[in-house]
Amino acid sequence: MTELQGSCGSLPYSVVRDGAFVHVALCSLVDEPSLRPTKHIFVGSKAPWFEITDDLPQFGEHAT
């Protein structure tokens, strides 16, 4: 299930895996998020021009 933002057509959130997870776009939040990134996943398929500049662990595929 996905919902399009009325004014720009972006996806503020999506419900996946039969409702087990909800992905929320950070740009759709009003308050600063309380959770912070802990790792980068799927970096093996990122664009070659995109540079990750923090010190978080990086995984080529999904990490558990």
PDB file of N, CA, C, O and CB in Angstrom:
ATOM      1  N   MET A   1       0.843  -1.178   0.000  1.00  0.00           N
ATOM      2  CA  MET A   1       0.000   0.000   0.000  1.00  0.00           C
ATOM      3  C   MET A   1       0.885   1.236   0.000  1.00  0.00           C
ATOM      4  O   MET A   1       1.841   1.309   0.772  1.00  0.00           O
ATOM      5  CB  MET A   1      -0.957   0.001   1.215  1.00  0.00           C
ATOM      6  N   THR A   2       0.590   2.180  -0.828  1.00  0.00           N
ATOM      7  CA  THR A   2       1.322   3.440  -0.859  1.00  0.00           C
ATOM      8  C   THR A   2       0.332   4.583  -0.983  1.00  0.00           C
ATOM      9  O   THR A   2      -0.774   4.414  -1.498  1.00  0.00           O
ATOM     10  CB  THR A   2       2.343   3.466  -2.024  1.00  0.00           C
ATOM     11  N   GLU A   3       0.737   5.729  -0.513  1.00  0.00           N
ATOM     12  CA  GLU A   3      -0.088   6.930  -0.611  1.00  0.00           C
ATOM     13  C   GLU A   3       0.756   8.025  -1.260  1.00  0.00           C
ATOM     14  O   GLU A   3       1.884   8.269  -0.832  1.00  0.00           O
ATOM     15  CB  GLU A   3      -0.621   7.380   0.801  1.00  0.00           C
ATOM     16  N   LEU A   4       0.228   8.681  -2.277  1.00  0.00           N
ATOM     17  CA  LEU A   4       0.950   9.775  -2.912  1.00  0.00           C
ATOM     18  C   LEU A   4       0.644  11.083  -2.207  1.00  0.00           C
ATOM     19  O   LEU A   4      -0.493  11.341  -1.812  1.00  0.00           O
ATOM     20  CB  LEU A   4       0.592   9.873  -4.400  1.00  0.00           C
ATOM     21  N   GLN A   5       1.662  11.897  -2.056  1.00  0.00           N
ATOM     22  CA  GLN A   5       1.506  13.235  -1.502  1.00  0.00           C
ATOM     23  C   GLN A   5       0.743  14.073  -2.517  1.00  0.00           C
ATOM     24  O   GLN A   5       1.128  14.120  -3.686  1.00  0.00           O
ATOM     25  CB  GLN A   5       2.892  13.881  -1.156  1.00  0.00           C
ATOM     26  N   GLY A   6      -0.329  14.734  -2.098  1.00  0.00           N
ATOM     27  CA  GLY A   6      -1.193  15.456  -3.019  1.00  0.00           C
ATOM     28  C   GLY A   6      -0.511  16.548  -3.813  1.00  0.00           C
ATOM     29  O   GLY A   6      -0.806  16.706  -4.998  1.00  0.00           O
ATOM     30  N   SER A   7       0.390  17.311  -3.210  1.00  0.00           N
ATOM     31  CA  SER A   7       0.945  18.472  -3.894  1.00  0.00           C
ATOM     32  C   SER A   7       2.115  18.143  -4.812  1.00  0.00           C
ATOM     33  O   SER A   7       2.315  18.830  -5.813  1.00  0.00           O
ATOM     34  CB  SER A   7       1.380  19.478  -2.889  1.00  0.00           C
ATOM     35  N   CYS A   8       2.894  17.109  -4.496  1.00  0.00           N
ATOM     36  CA  CYS A   8       4.083  16.861  -5.315  1.00  0.00           C
ATOM     37  C   CYS A   8       4.159  15.443  -5.876  1.00  0.00           C
ATOM     38  O   CYS A   8       5.005  15.178  -6.729  1.00  0.00           O
ATOM     39  CB  CYS A   8       5.312  17.135  -4.507  1.00  0.00           C
ATOM     40  N   GLY A   9       3.314  14.537  -5.433  1.00  0.00           N
ATOM     41  CA  GLY A   9       3.322  13.189  -5.968  1.00  0.00           C
ATOM     42  C   GLY A   9       4.358  12.261  -5.365  1.00  0.00           C
ATOM     43  O   GLY A   9       4.518  11.134  -5.835  1.00  0.00           O
ATOM     44  N   SER A  10       5.074  12.710  -4.324  1.00  0.00           N
ATOM     45  CA  SER A  10       6.071  11.842  -3.695  1.00  0.00           C
ATOM     46  C   SER A  10       5.385  10.863  -2.745  1.00  0.00           C
ATOM     47  O   SER A  10       4.211  11.024  -2.413  1.00  0.00           O
ATOM     48  CB  SER A  10       7.130  12.682  -2.935  1.00  0.00           C
ATOM     49  N   LEU A  11       6.118   9.865  -2.321  1.00  0.00           N
ATOM     50  CA  LEU A  11       5.593   8.851  -1.406  1.00  0.00           C
ATOM     51  C   LEU A  11       6.038   9.158   0.021  1.00  0.00           C
ATOM     52  O   LEU A  11       7.187   8.879   0.365  1.00  0.00           O
ATOM     53  CB  LEU A  11       6.059   7.435  -1.827  1.00  0.00           C
ATOM     54  N   PRO A  12       5.167   9.725   0.866  1.00  0.00           N
ATOM     55  CA  PRO A  12       5.568  10.018   2.247  1.00  0.00           C
ATOM     56  C   PRO A  12       5.736   8.750   3.079  1.00  0.00           C
ATOM     57  O   PRO A  12       6.501   8.741   4.044  1.00  0.00           O
ATOM     58  CB  PRO A  12       4.542  10.930   2.907  1.00  0.00           C
ATOM     59  N   TYR A  13       5.029   7.677   2.716  1.00  0.00           N
ATOM     60  CA  TYR A  13       5.199   6.406   3.414  1.00  0.00           C
ATOM     61  C   TYR A  13       4.713   5.270   2.530  1.00  0.00           C
ATOM     62  O   TYR A  13       3.976   5.480   1.566  1.00  0.00           O
ATOM     63  CB  TYR A  13       4.441   6.408   4.760  1.00  0.00           C
ATOM     64  N   SER A  14       5.137   4.071   2.875  1.00  0.00           N
ATOM     65  CA  SER A  14       4.625   2.876   2.210  1.00  0.00           C
ATOM     66  C   SER A  14       4.567   1.746   3.225  1.00  0.00           C
ATOM     67  O   SER A  14       5.438   1.626   4.086  1.00  0.00           O
ATOM     68  CB  SER A  14       5.508   2.482   0.987  1.00  0.00           C
ATOM     69  N   VAL A  15       3.541   0.926   3.116  1.00  0.00           N
ATOM     70  CA  VAL A  15       3.359  -0.237   3.980  1.00  0.00           C
ATOM     71  C   VAL A  15       3.786  -1.456   3.173  1.00  0.00           C
ATOM     72  O   VAL A  15       3.301  -1.672   2.063  1.00  0.00           O
ATOM     73  CB  VAL A  15       1.866  -0.367   4.488  1.00  0.00           C
ATOM     74  N   VAL A  16       4.692  -2.251   3.732  1.00  0.00           N
ATOM     75  CA  VAL A  16       5.247  -3.383   2.991  1.00  0.00           C
ATOM     76  C   VAL A  16       5.165  -4.663   3.808  1.00  0.00           C
ATOM     77  O   VAL A  16       4.861  -4.647   5.000  1.00  0.00           O
ATOM     78  CB  VAL A  16       6.698  -3.104   2.597  1.00  0.00           C
ATOM     79  N   ARG A  17       5.442  -5.759   3.141  1.00  0.00           N
ATOM     80  CA  ARG A  17       5.460  -7.090   3.758  1.00  0.00           C
ATOM     81  C   ARG A  17       4.181  -7.390   4.530  1.00  0.00           C
ATOM     82  O   ARG A  17       4.210  -7.772   5.700  1.00  0.00           O
ATOM     83  CB  ARG A  17       6.654  -7.218   4.685  1.00  0.00           C
ATOM     84  N   ASP A  18       3.064  -7.205   3.842  1.00  0.00           N
ATOM     85  CA  ASP A  18       1.746  -7.482   4.428  1.00  0.00           C
ATOM     86  C   ASP A  18       1.519  -6.746   5.740  1.00  0.00           C
ATOM     87  O   ASP A  18       0.932  -7.294   6.673  1.00  0.00           O
ATOM     88  CB  ASP A  18       1.582  -8.968   4.652  1.00  0.00           C
ATOM     89  N   GLY A  19       1.988  -5.500   5.810  1.00  0.00           N
ATOM     90  CA  GLY A  19       1.773  -4.664   6.987  1.00  0.00           C
ATOM     91  C   GLY A  19       2.793  -4.829   8.089  1.00  0.00           C
ATOM     92  O   GLY A  19       2.661  -4.207   9.143  1.00  0.00           O
ATOM     93  N   ALA A  20       3.816  -5.657   7.875  1.00  0.00           N
ATOM     94  CA  ALA A  20       4.829  -5.880   8.915  1.00  0.00           C
ATOM     95  C   ALA A  20       5.742  -4.668   9.105  1.00  0.00           C
ATOM     96  O   ALA A  20       6.271  -4.457  10.196  1.00  0.00           O
ATOM     97  CB  ALA A  20       5.670  -7.103   8.569  1.00  0.00           C
ATOM     98  N   PHE A  21       5.931  -3.865   8.042  1.00  0.00           N
ATOM     99  CA  PHE A  21       6.820  -2.715   8.110  1.00  0.00           C
ATOM    100  C   PHE A  21       6.162  -1.518   7.449  1.00  0.00           C
ATOM    101  O   PHE A  21       5.382  -1.659   6.507  1.00  0.00           O
ATOM    102  CB  PHE A  21       8.171  -3.025   7.446  1.00  0.00           C
ATOM    103  N   VAL A  22       6.486  -0.343   7.954  1.00  0.00           N
ATOM    104  CA  VAL A  22       6.082   0.908   7.320  1.00  0.00           C
ATOM    105  C   VAL A  22       7.344   1.714   7.079  1.00  0.00           C
ATOM    106  O   VAL A  22       8.097   1.982   8.015  1.00  0.00           O
ATOM    107  CB  VAL A  22       5.049   1.706   8.199  1.00  0.00           C
ATOM    108  N   HIS A  23       7.580   2.098   5.847  1.00  0.00           N
ATOM    109  CA  HIS A  23       8.710   2.957   5.498  1.00  0.00           C
ATOM    110  C   HIS A  23       8.207   4.390   5.452  1.00  0.00           C
ATOM    111  O   HIS A  23       7.245   4.687   4.743  1.00  0.00           O
ATOM    112  CB  HIS A  23       9.355   2.537   4.129  1.00  0.00           C
ATOM    113  N   VAL A  24       8.844   5.282   6.200  1.00  0.00           N
ATOM    114  CA  VAL A  24       8.435   6.682   6.259  1.00  0.00           C
ATOM    115  C   VAL A  24       9.561   7.539   5.691  1.00  0.00           C
ATOM    116  O   VAL A  24      10.702   7.450   6.144  1.00  0.00           O
ATOM    117  CB  VAL A  24       8.087   7.109   7.721  1.00  0.00           C
ATOM    118  N   ALA A  25       9.243   8.365   4.707  1.00  0.00           N
ATOM    119  CA  ALA A  25      10.236   9.278   4.144  1.00  0.00           C
ATOM    120  C   ALA A  25      10.555  10.365   5.173  1.00  0.00           C
ATOM    121  O   ALA A  25       9.647  10.974   5.739  1.00  0.00           O
ATOM    122  CB  ALA A  25       9.725   9.910   2.809  1.00  0.00           C
ATOM    123  N   LEU A  26      11.827  10.601   5.409  1.00  0.00           N
ATOM    124  CA  LEU A  26      12.217  11.597   6.410  1.00  0.00           C
ATOM    125  C   LEU A  26      11.696  12.979   6.078  1.00  0.00           C
ATOM    126  O   LEU A  26      11.426  13.768   6.984  1.00  0.00           O
ATOM    127  CB  LEU A  26      13.719  11.643   6.543  1.00  0.00           C
ATOM    128  N   CYS A  27      11.550  13.290   4.807  1.00  0.00           N
ATOM    129  CA  CYS A  27      11.066  14.627   4.438  1.00  0.00           C
ATOM    130  C   CYS A  27       9.614  14.837   4.832  1.00  0.00           C
ATOM    131  O   CYS A  27       9.131  15.969   4.813  1.00  0.00           O
ATOM    132  CB  CYS A  27      11.224  14.850   2.944  1.00  0.00           C
ATOM    133  N   SER A  28       8.909  13.767   5.189  1.00  0.00           N
ATOM    134  CA  SER A  28       7.498  13.916   5.554  1.00  0.00           C
ATOM    135  C   SER A  28       7.300  14.144   7.047  1.00  0.00           C
ATOM    136  O   SER A  28       6.165  14.328   7.487  1.00  0.00           O
ATOM    137  CB  SER A  28       6.724  12.692   5.126  1.00  0.00           C
ATOM    138  N   LEU A  29       8.361  14.138   7.834  1.00  0.00           N
ATOM    139  CA  LEU A  29       8.249  14.303   9.282  1.00  0.00           C
ATOM    140  C   LEU A  29       8.276  15.772   9.671  1.00  0.00           C
ATOM    141  O   LEU A  29       8.968  16.575   9.045  1.00  0.00           O
ATOM    142  CB  LEU A  29       9.374  13.556   9.992  1.00  0.00           C
ATOM    143  N   VAL A  30       7.529  16.118  10.696  1.00  0.00           N
ATOM    144  CA  VAL A  30       7.512  17.482  11.210  1.00  0.00           C
ATOM    145  C   VAL A  30       8.615  17.654  12.256  1.00  0.00           C
ATOM    146  O   VAL A  30       9.360  18.633  12.228  1.00  0.00           O
ATOM    147  CB  VAL A  30       6.126  17.823  11.815  1.00  0.00           C
ATOM    148  N   ASP A  31       8.710  16.705  13.164  1.00  0.00           N
ATOM    149  CA  ASP A  31       9.724  16.752  14.219  1.00  0.00           C
ATOM    150  C   ASP A  31      10.971  15.988  13.798  1.00  0.00           C
ATOM    151  O   ASP A  31      10.922  15.142  12.905  1.00  0.00           O
ATOM    152  CB  ASP A  31       9.168  16.177  15.533  1.00  0.00           C
ATOM    153  N   GLU A  32      12.085  16.295  14.450  1.00  0.00           N
ATOM    154  CA  GLU A  32      13.326  15.572  14.179  1.00  0.00           C
ATOM    155  C   GLU A  32      13.148  14.111  14.594  1.00  0.00           C
ATOM    156  O   GLU A  32      12.629  13.848  15.678  1.00  0.00           O
ATOM    157  CB  GLU A  32      14.532  16.224  14.931  1.00  0.00           C
ATOM    158  N   PRO A  33      13.566  13.156  13.762  1.00  0.00           N
ATOM    159  CA  PRO A  33      13.381  11.744  14.110  1.00  0.00           C
ATOM    160  C   PRO A  33      14.221  11.356  15.325  1.00  0.00           C
ATOM    161  O   PRO A  33      15.338  11.841  15.504  1.00  0.00           O
ATOM    162  CB  PRO A  33      13.743  10.851  12.920  1.00  0.00           C
ATOM    163  N   SER A  34      13.666  10.478  16.152  1.00  0.00           N
ATOM    164  CA  SER A  34      14.388  10.033  17.344  1.00  0.00           C
ATOM    165  C   SER A  34      15.336   8.880  17.037  1.00  0.00           C
ATOM    166  O   SER A  34      16.260   8.621  17.807  1.00  0.00           O
ATOM    167  CB  SER A  34      13.406   9.616  18.426  1.00  0.00           C
ATOM    168  N   LEU A  35      15.119   8.187  15.925  1.00  0.00           N
ATOM    169  CA  LEU A  35      16.011   7.106  15.523  1.00  0.00           C
ATOM    170  C   LEU A  35      17.036   7.631  14.536  1.00  0.00           C
ATOM    171  O   LEU A  35      16.718   8.453  13.678  1.00  0.00           O
ATOM    172  CB  LEU A  35      15.218   5.936  14.908  1.00  0.00           C
ATOM    173  N   ARG A  36      18.246   7.164  14.657  1.00  0.00           N
ATOM    174  CA  ARG A  36      19.327   7.566  13.766  1.00  0.00           C
ATOM    175  C   ARG A  36      19.804   6.362  12.967  1.00  0.00           C
ATOM    176  O   ARG A  36      19.671   5.229  13.431  1.00  0.00           O
ATOM    177  CB  ARG A  36      20.497   8.191  14.562  1.00  0.00           C
ATOM    178  N   PRO A  37      20.355   6.578  11.777  1.00  0.00           N
ATOM    179  CA  PRO A  37      20.895   5.464  11.004  1.00  0.00           C
ATOM    180  C   PRO A  37      21.996   4.752  11.790  1.00  0.00           C
ATOM    181  O   PRO A  37      22.771   5.379  12.512  1.00  0.00           O
ATOM    182  CB  PRO A  37      21.438   5.960   9.650  1.00  0.00           C
ATOM    183  N   THR A  38      22.046   3.437  11.633  1.00  0.00           N
ATOM    184  CA  THR A  38      23.074   2.639  12.317  1.00  0.00           C
ATOM    185  C   THR A  38      23.999   1.933  11.342  1.00  0.00           C
ATOM    186  O   THR A  38      25.053   1.437  11.740  1.00  0.00           O
ATOM    187  CB  THR A  38      22.423   1.615  13.226  1.00  0.00           C
ATOM    188  N   LYS A  39      23.619   1.879  10.063  1.00  0.00           N
ATOM    189  CA  LYS A  39      24.432   1.198   9.055  1.00  0.00           C
ATOM    190  C   LYS A  39      23.931   1.582   7.667  1.00  0.00           C
ATOM    191  O   LYS A  39      22.832   2.116   7.515  1.00  0.00           O
ATOM    192  CB  LYS A  39      24.390  -0.349   9.250  1.00  0.00           C
ATOM    193  N   HIS A  40      24.751   1.303   6.664  1.00  0.00           N
ATOM    194  CA  HIS A  40      24.378   1.468   5.265  1.00  0.00           C
ATOM    195  C   HIS A  40      24.266   0.071   4.668  1.00  0.00           C
ATOM    196  O   HIS A  40      25.198  -0.728   4.767  1.00  0.00           O
ATOM    197  CB  HIS A  40      25.424   2.356   4.478  1.00  0.00           C
ATOM    198  N   ILE A  41      23.115  -0.224   4.045  1.00  0.00           N
ATOM    199  CA  ILE A  41      22.938  -1.531   3.425  1.00  0.00           C
ATOM    200  C   ILE A  41      22.808  -1.375   1.918  1.00  0.00           C
ATOM    201  O   ILE A  41      22.441  -0.308   1.426  1.00  0.00           O
ATOM    202  CB  ILE A  41      21.705  -2.249   4.003  1.00  0.00           C
ATOM    203  N   PHE A  42      23.104  -2.426   1.200  1.00  0.00           N
ATOM    204  CA  PHE A  42      23.050  -2.480  -0.258  1.00  0.00           C
ATOM    205  C   PHE A  42      24.012  -1.488  -0.911  1.00  0.00           C
ATOM    206  O   PHE A  42      23.730  -0.980  -1.997  1.00  0.00           O
ATOM    207  CB  PHE A  42      21.635  -2.208  -0.731  1.00  0.00           C
ATOM    208  N   VAL A  43      25.133  -1.209  -0.271  1.00  0.00           N
ATOM    209  CA  VAL A  43      26.092  -0.286  -0.872  1.00  0.00           C
ATOM    210  C   VAL A  43      26.784  -0.901  -2.083  1.00  0.00           C
ATOM    211  O   VAL A  43      27.406  -0.183  -2.865  1.00  0.00           O
ATOM    212  CB  VAL A  43      27.129   0.136   0.157  1.00  0.00           C
ATOM    213  N   GLY A  44      26.686  -2.209  -2.250  1.00  0.00           N
ATOM    214  CA  GLY A  44      27.255  -2.865  -3.422  1.00  0.00           C
ATOM    215  C   GLY A  44      26.567  -2.465  -4.709  1.00  0.00           C
ATOM    216  O   GLY A  44      27.122  -2.653  -5.792  1.00  0.00           O
ATOM    217  N   SER A  45      25.358  -1.913  -4.611  1.00  0.00           N
ATOM    218  CA  SER A  45      24.639  -1.510  -5.816  1.00  0.00           C
ATOM    219  C   SER A  45      24.352  -0.006  -5.853  1.00  0.00           C
ATOM    220  O   SER A  45      23.510   0.446  -6.629  1.00  0.00           O
ATOM    221  CB  SER A  45      23.339  -2.279  -5.919  1.00  0.00           C
ATOM    222  N   LYS A  46      25.043   0.760  -5.024  1.00  0.00           N
ATOM    223  CA  LYS A  46      24.832   2.209  -5.047  1.00  0.00           C
ATOM    224  C   LYS A  46      25.472   2.795  -6.301  1.00  0.00           C
ATOM    225  O   LYS A  46      26.327   2.167  -6.924  1.00  0.00           O
ATOM    226  CB  LYS A  46      25.417   2.877  -3.771  1.00  0.00           C
ATOM    227  N   ALA A  47      25.058   3.978  -6.656  1.00  0.00           N
ATOM    228  CA  ALA A  47      25.637   4.656  -7.815  1.00  0.00           C
ATOM    229  C   ALA A  47      27.119   4.918  -7.564  1.00  0.00           C
ATOM    230  O   ALA A  47      27.482   5.312  -6.456  1.00  0.00           O
ATOM    231  CB  ALA A  47      24.888   5.984  -8.111  1.00  0.00           C
ATOM    232  N   PRO A  48      27.972   4.717  -8.538  1.00  0.00           N
ATOM    233  CA  PRO A  48      29.412   4.900  -8.327  1.00  0.00           C
ATOM    234  C   PRO A  48      29.791   6.337  -7.956  1.00  0.00           C
ATOM    235  O   PRO A  48      30.830   6.555  -7.333  1.00  0.00           O
ATOM    236  CB  PRO A  48      30.163   4.492  -9.574  1.00  0.00           C
ATOM    237  N   TRP A  49      28.975   7.305  -8.326  1.00  0.00           N
ATOM    238  CA  TRP A  49      29.282   8.700  -8.011  1.00  0.00           C
ATOM    239  C   TRP A  49      28.821   9.111  -6.620  1.00  0.00           C
ATOM    240  O   TRP A  49      29.180  10.190  -6.148  1.00  0.00           O
ATOM    241  CB  TRP A  49      28.651   9.604  -9.033  1.00  0.00           C
ATOM    242  N   PHE A  50      28.013   8.253  -5.940  1.00  0.00           N
ATOM    243  CA  PHE A  50      27.530   8.595  -4.596  1.00  0.00           C
ATOM    244  C   PHE A  50      28.575   8.202  -3.570  1.00  0.00           C
ATOM    245  O   PHE A  50      28.963   7.036  -3.494  1.00  0.00           O
ATOM    246  CB  PHE A  50      26.179   7.896  -4.290  1.00  0.00           C
ATOM    247  N   GLU A  51      29.030   9.155  -2.783  1.00  0.00           N
ATOM    248  CA  GLU A  51      30.067   8.913  -1.778  1.00  0.00           C
ATOM    249  C   GLU A  51      29.446   8.921  -0.382  1.00  0.00           C
ATOM    250  O   GLU A  51      28.771   9.878  -0.001  1.00  0.00           O
ATOM    251  CB  GLU A  51      31.192   9.978  -1.879  1.00  0.00           C
ATOM    252  N   ILE A  52      29.675   7.867   0.364  1.00  0.00           N
ATOM    253  CA  ILE A  52      29.224   7.800   1.759  1.00  0.00           C
ATOM    254  C   ILE A  52      30.325   8.412   2.603  1.00  0.00           C
ATOM    255  O   ILE A  52      31.465   7.947   2.581  1.00  0.00           O
ATOM    256  CB  ILE A  52      28.902   6.314   2.212  1.00  0.00           C
ATOM    257  N   THR A  53      29.988   9.448   3.342  1.00  0.00           N
ATOM    258  CA  THR A  53      31.024  10.226   4.028  1.00  0.00           C
ATOM    259  C   THR A  53      31.014  10.085   5.541  1.00  0.00           C
ATOM    260  O   THR A  53      31.770  10.774   6.226  1.00  0.00           O
ATOM    261  CB  THR A  53      30.877  11.661   3.681  1.00  0.00           C
ATOM    262  N   ASP A  54      30.169   9.201   6.080  1.00  0.00           N
ATOM    263  CA  ASP A  54      30.189   9.015   7.536  1.00  0.00           C
ATOM    264  C   ASP A  54      30.932   7.729   7.888  1.00  0.00           C
ATOM    265  O   ASP A  54      31.420   7.021   7.007  1.00  0.00           O
ATOM    266  CB  ASP A  54      28.745   8.977   8.107  1.00  0.00           C
ATOM    267  N   ASP A  55      31.009   7.440   9.173  1.00  0.00           N
ATOM    268  CA  ASP A  55      31.758   6.278   9.644  1.00  0.00           C
ATOM    269  C   ASP A  55      30.876   5.080   9.981  1.00  0.00           C
ATOM    270  O   ASP A  55      31.338   4.144  10.633  1.00  0.00           O
ATOM    271  CB  ASP A  55      32.559   6.656  10.850  1.00  0.00           C
ATOM    272  N   LEU A  56      29.627   5.091   9.552  1.00  0.00           N
ATOM    273  CA  LEU A  56      28.742   3.956   9.832  1.00  0.00           C
ATOM    274  C   LEU A  56      29.206   2.732   9.056  1.00  0.00           C
ATOM    275  O   LEU A  56      29.771   2.865   7.971  1.00  0.00           O
ATOM    276  CB  LEU A  56      27.275   4.297   9.472  1.00  0.00           C
ATOM    277  N   PRO A  57      28.971   1.534   9.607  1.00  0.00           N
ATOM    278  CA  PRO A  57      29.349   0.316   8.876  1.00  0.00           C
ATOM    279  C   PRO A  57      28.607   0.213   7.555  1.00  0.00           C
ATOM    280  O   PRO A  57      27.457   0.639   7.443  1.00  0.00           O
ATOM    281  CB  PRO A  57      29.072  -0.927   9.725  1.00  0.00           C
ATOM    282  N   GLN A  58      29.270  -0.354   6.557  1.00  0.00           N
ATOM    283  CA  GLN A  58      28.688  -0.499   5.230  1.00  0.00           C
ATOM    284  C   GLN A  58      28.618  -1.975   4.859  1.00  0.00           C
ATOM    285  O   GLN A  58      29.558  -2.734   5.095  1.00  0.00           O
ATOM    286  CB  GLN A  58      29.507   0.287   4.183  1.00  0.00           C
ATOM    287  N   PHE A  59      27.493  -2.370   4.277  1.00  0.00           N
ATOM    288  CA  PHE A  59      27.281  -3.760   3.876  1.00  0.00           C
ATOM    289  C   PHE A  59      26.873  -3.781   2.412  1.00  0.00           C
ATOM    290  O   PHE A  59      26.015  -3.005   1.992  1.00  0.00           O
ATOM    291  CB  PHE A  59      26.201  -4.452   4.767  1.00  0.00           C
ATOM    292  N   GLY A  60      27.482  -4.665   1.638  1.00  0.00           N
ATOM    293  CA  GLY A  60      27.203  -4.771   0.230  1.00  0.00           C
ATOM    294  C   GLY A  60      25.789  -5.192  -0.069  1.00  0.00           C
ATOM    295  O   GLY A  60      25.228  -4.818  -1.099  1.00  0.00           O
ATOM    296  N   GLU A  61      25.204  -5.972   0.831  1.00  0.00           N
ATOM    297  CA  GLU A  61      23.830  -6.421   0.682  1.00  0.00           C
ATOM    298  C   GLU A  61      23.094  -6.150   1.987  1.00  0.00           C
ATOM    299  O   GLU A  61      23.489  -5.269   2.750  1.00  0.00           O
ATOM    300  CB  GLU A  61      23.765  -7.933   0.301  1.00  0.00           C
ATOM    301  N   HIS A  62      22.046  -6.887   2.245  1.00  0.00           N
ATOM    302  CA  HIS A  62      21.274  -6.687   3.484  1.00  0.00           C
ATOM    303  C   HIS A  62      22.075  -7.187   4.679  1.00  0.00           C
ATOM    304  O   HIS A  62      22.762  -8.205   4.584  1.00  0.00           O
ATOM    305  CB  HIS A  62      19.902  -7.418   3.411  1.00  0.00           C
ATOM    306  N   ALA A  63      21.994  -6.496   5.777  1.00  0.00           N
ATOM    307  CA  ALA A  63      22.668  -6.905   7.007  1.00  0.00           C
ATOM    308  C   ALA A  63      21.605  -7.108   8.096  1.00  0.00           C
ATOM    309  O   ALA A  63      20.648  -6.339   8.186  1.00  0.00           O
ATOM    310  CB  ALA A  63      23.740  -5.838   7.450  1.00  0.00           C
ATOM    311  N   THR A  64      21.776  -8.127   8.902  1.00  0.00           N
ATOM    312  CA  THR A  64      20.806  -8.378   9.956  1.00  0.00           C
ATOM    313  C   THR A  64      21.281  -7.840  11.279  1.00  0.00           C
ATOM    314  O   THR A  64      20.582  -7.966  12.284  1.00  0.00           O
ATOM    315  CB  THR A  64      20.522  -9.851  10.075  1.00  0.00           C
TER     316      THR A  64
END
